[in-house]
Amino acid sequence: MARASGCRVWDESGREYVDYIMALGAVALGYGHPAVNRAASAAIDAGVVGPLPPVSEQALAAALAARIPWLERVRFLKTGAEAVAAAVRLARVATGREDVLGCGYHGWLDWCQGATDGVPAGVRVLFAELPFNDVATSRQMIRERAHRLAAVVIEPVVVVEPTREWLEMLRVETTRAGAVLIFDEIKTAFRLAIGGAVERYGVRPPPDLVVLGKALANGFPLAVVGGRADLMAGASRTWISSTLATEGVALAAARETLDIFAREDVCGHLHRIGMRLLHGLHELQRAHAGVVTGVAGVPEMCFLHYATEELSQRAALAAAQRGLLFKRTAYNFVSLAHDEATIDRTLTILDESLRTL
């Protein structure tokens, strides 16, 4: 790509594409949102980075805590992967234990990549995968590791929504085990709701720690680990650092993004426009049952299941040739810049593409 604006991108030859990849979900207001850009430009003019924490860091922390009250204390980082790793380290500091159970994708770092080449065997054995929405198996795995379990880390949405029974079991069993419950809300915060799945599904009591990222700063690199003040105080007993910890451009972008979300009911728009897309995908599945075997995800982030890997590749290519970037796996993301006409045009292009298969 050569440039991006709203929900569209252009390649170096000037060809335009409607986009649903949206920087892997990092952009929810649309590329290059004018108000966010203005805030970022002002932060650039102020010097970008310095020797001391910027005042905007405290201002953003206060604004987030006012809107998401379970963030009693926060720490800012640059990527979701390092923010989740920081949360896990804080849990290990608090508990004195090492084992972690996870559910979903938590980044590429060693602690959660048990089957990846290059990860030491001694690190691999400290992590195991919980089955999403499986109450009985998840309960058993937590109880078996209770005496050595530091944390349970989950993505609250993995292709489908969580059941209330599963979420409640995680809260009860981690409390009983003395382990830290962490919600990885990298994808879901600032999308399902400003406060993510905890807000959407009314999770009470909330998890001990939460990680936010992606749409938080509408494409500028920023992530947050936050939660209970006593757990966050563990940061002074370990080492969580970044050369660019005092960078203020992403902080300014996030503060403006938060204001826009609250003022314009962005999450309401994402749900409404996403529902239009999701209903259309179900119609396509019925019309092209030989190619599309199902529809997955939630309105704000969804995708199609294809009969074969080859068909999914061909479908993505056929759509791209018609000016549509539509991901063939989890997830496609709607934004504030997607409107009803764009959704309808998207469904037409997908229908045309599927007919060629």
N, C-alpha and C positions, 0 to 999 in steps of 0.2 A: 504494500500500500504506500501511497504517497501522501495522503492526508485523510482526515476523518472529520465529520461534522454531523451532529444529531445522531441519527441511526444509519448513516451512510458512510461508506469509505470509497476512495478512488485509487486505482492503481496508477503506475507511472505512465501508462498510455492515456490516462484520462477517463478510463471506463468506470462507471458508477455501479456500486453494489449496495443493496439493502442488507444490513448486518444484524445478526442475532447472536453472534459470539460475544460482542460487547466487551472485548478485552477479558474474556473468561469470567464475565460477570462483574468486573471492576468498575463498570460505568453504568449507572442507573438513571442519570439525568440526561444522557446523551453526550456524545463526544463534543469537547470544546464548549461546554455550557458557558455562556457569556459572563454570568455573575461569578461563577467559580473562577473563570479565567481572570477576571478583574481582581479578585481577592488574591489569587496567586501572583499576579503581576505586581501588586502592591508589596507583597512579601519579597519578591525579587528585588524591587527597588530599595527595600529596607536592609538588603545585604545577604539574604538567603540563609547563611549559617554563621555561627559565631562561637565565642569562647565560653558563653554561659547559656543556660536554658532561656529561651525566649518567653516573654510574658504571654504570648499566644498559647503556649503549652498549658499553663494554668487555666487560662480562659476556656480552652477547649475541654479540659478535664472537668471543669465546673459545669459546662453546658451539657456534657455527656451524662454526668451524674444527676443533673436535674431532670433529664429526659429518661434516663435508664438508672433508677435509684439503686439497683443491686451492684452498680459499679461504685463501691465506696472509695476505692483508690484505683488508679490506673497507671500503666506504664506504656509509653509509646515506642513502637519499633517500626521497621520498614516493611516487612513481609509477614504474611500469615504463617508461613512455616516457622519462622523464628519466634513469633509470638506464641504459638502453641507449644513450641519447645520450652519457652520461658515459663509458661504455665505449668508444664510438667516438672520443670526444675523446682519451681516454688512448692509444688505438692510434695516432692521428695524432701525438700528442706523441712517442711512442716511435719511430715510423718516419720522421717528417718528410714523410710522404706524405698524399695527400688522398682518393684513390678508395676506395670501399667497395662490396663485393658483399653483398647480403642475400638471405635466403630465409625467407619467412613474414611475419608482421605484427609490426612493431617499434614501434608507436605512431604518433602523428599529427604529430610534429614534422617540420620541413622536410627534414632530412637524408635521410630515407627515403621521402618522398612525391613521387616524380618526376612523377606524372601529375596532381597535385592543383593546382587553381586557387589562386593566391596564393603559390606556391613559385617563387622566382627561377630563371630559366633557368640561371644560373651554378651554383646549388646542385644542380639536377636532374642535370646532366651528371656529377656526382661519384658517382652511385649507379646501380647496375644490379641486376636480379633474377637470382639463380641458380635454375635449375630443380631442384626437390626430387627427390632420388634419381636424378638423371641424371648418372652418373659422367663420361661422355665430354664432354658439353657443359660441365659445371661445371669440369672440369679445363682445358678449352680457354679458358674465360673467365678463370680465374685466371692462366694462363700469359700470355695476351694483355696483361693489366694488371699483370704482376708488378712492373715497375720503378716503378709509381706506386700500387700497392695498399697501403693502410694496414691494412685489416681485411676479414675475411669474417665476417659475422654470420648465424647460422642459428637458426631454431626447429627443434629436433631431431625434433619430430613435427608434420607438417602433413597432417592428415586421416588419413594412414597412418603406420606406423612407418618409421624410416629403415633402409636396408640397411647392413650392416657395411661393404661395399665403398665406399659413398658417404662414410661417416664417416671411414674410414681414408684415402681419397683427400684429403679436406679437410685432415686433419692433415699429410699428407705434402706437399701442394702449398703450403699456407700457410707451412710451415717453409722449404721451398725458396725461396719468394718473399720471405721475410723479413717476411711480413704477420702480423697478430695474428688468431688464431682465437677468436671469441666465440660462446658458446652463450647464446641468449636462452631461459632456462628459466623465464620468467614463469609460464607455464601448467603446465609439467611438474614443476618442483620442488615438493616437498610434495604430490605427487599420484602420479606414477609411482613415485617413491621420494623420501625426504627430500632426497637429493642429485640428484633429477631424472633426466634421461635419461643423464647421465654415469654415475650409479650403476646405473641399470636395465640399460643396455647395456654396461657395463664398458668405457667409452671410455678407452683408455690409449695414450700419455700423454693426460692430460686437456686440454681447451681452455685457452688462455692466460688468458682472462677469462670469467666467468660472471655472468649477471644473474638474480636471483631476485625474486619479487614475489607478487602475488595471495594465495594461501593461506598465505603465510609468516606473516602476523599474523592470520589468520582474520577478515578484514574490516576491520581497522584499517589505515590507509594507511601502508605501509612497503615499500620496495624496497631491494635490495642490489646493488652492483657489487663484484665481488671476483675474486681470482685471484693470479697471480704477484706476489710482493712488488716486483720491479724495475719491473714495469709500473704497479702501483698507486702507486709512489713518484712517478710522473709527475703525480699530483694536486697536488704542491707546485710544479709548473712551469706549471700552468694554473689555471683558475678553475672550481671545482665547489662550489656553495654553495646554501644554503636558509635563509630566515628561520626556519623551524621545524626546523632541524637539531638543536636541543637538546630537542625534544619527546620526552617519555619514556613516554607512554601506549602508543603503538604498539610501542615497544621492549619494554615489559613484556608486552604481549599476545603478541608474537612469541616471547619467551622461554618463556612458558607453553605456547604452541602447540607449540613444538619439544619440550618435555618430554612433552606428551600424545602427540605422534606417535611418539616413541620408546618410551614406556611402554605404549601401547595398540595398537601395530602398526596404525595408522590406514591406512597404504598397503595393507596386506594386506586390510583390510576393503573399501577402495575397489575393489580389484581383484576380490574375490569378488562383491561386490554389483553391481559394474559388469558383470561377466561375465553375471550373471543377467539384467540389463537388455539387454545386447547380444544374447544368445541369443534373448530375447523379441522384440527388434526384427527379427531375421532371420525369425522365424516370421510376424510381421506383414507383412513384405515379401512373403513367399510367398503369404500369404492375400489380400493387396491389391495384386497386381502391377500393376494398371492405374493405381493412384494412387502407390504407392511403388516407385521404381525401384532402390533400393539402400540399404545401411546403411554408414555411414562412421565412422571414428574408432577409438579403442581403448576398452577397458572403462571406464576412468576418465573418459572424455570422448568422447561419441559423438552421432550424430544420423542422421536419415533423409534420403535424397534423394527428392524428389517429381518426378512427371512434368512438372509445370508450376509456375511461380511462383504462379499463382492457386490451385492445389490446396494448395500449402504454406501459403498465408495462411488458406485456409478450414479446413485441418486444425488449425492453431494456434488459431484462434478457436473451433472446435468443442471442442477440448480444454479451453480456458480456461472455456468455458461449463459444462463438467462438473467444474470445480475442479482443473485441471491446467495448470501453466505449463511448457510443453515447447517449447524453442527449435527453430525450423525450419531453422536453419543451424548451422554449427560454433560452439559445442558445447553439449551438455547435460552437466552435472556431477553425479556422485553425491557424497554426503558421509557422514560417520560417522553422521549422523542418519537416513539412509535404511536401512531394514531390508527383509527379504524380503517381508513383507506389503505394505509400501509399493510395492515394485517390482511385485509381482503386481497390485495395484490400479491402478498406473500403466498397465500393459500392457492391462488390461481397458478402461480409459478410452480409451486410444489406439485399441484395436480398435473400440469403439463409435463413436468420432469418425470413423475412416476409413470405417466402414460408411455413414455419412451422405453420403459423397462419391461 
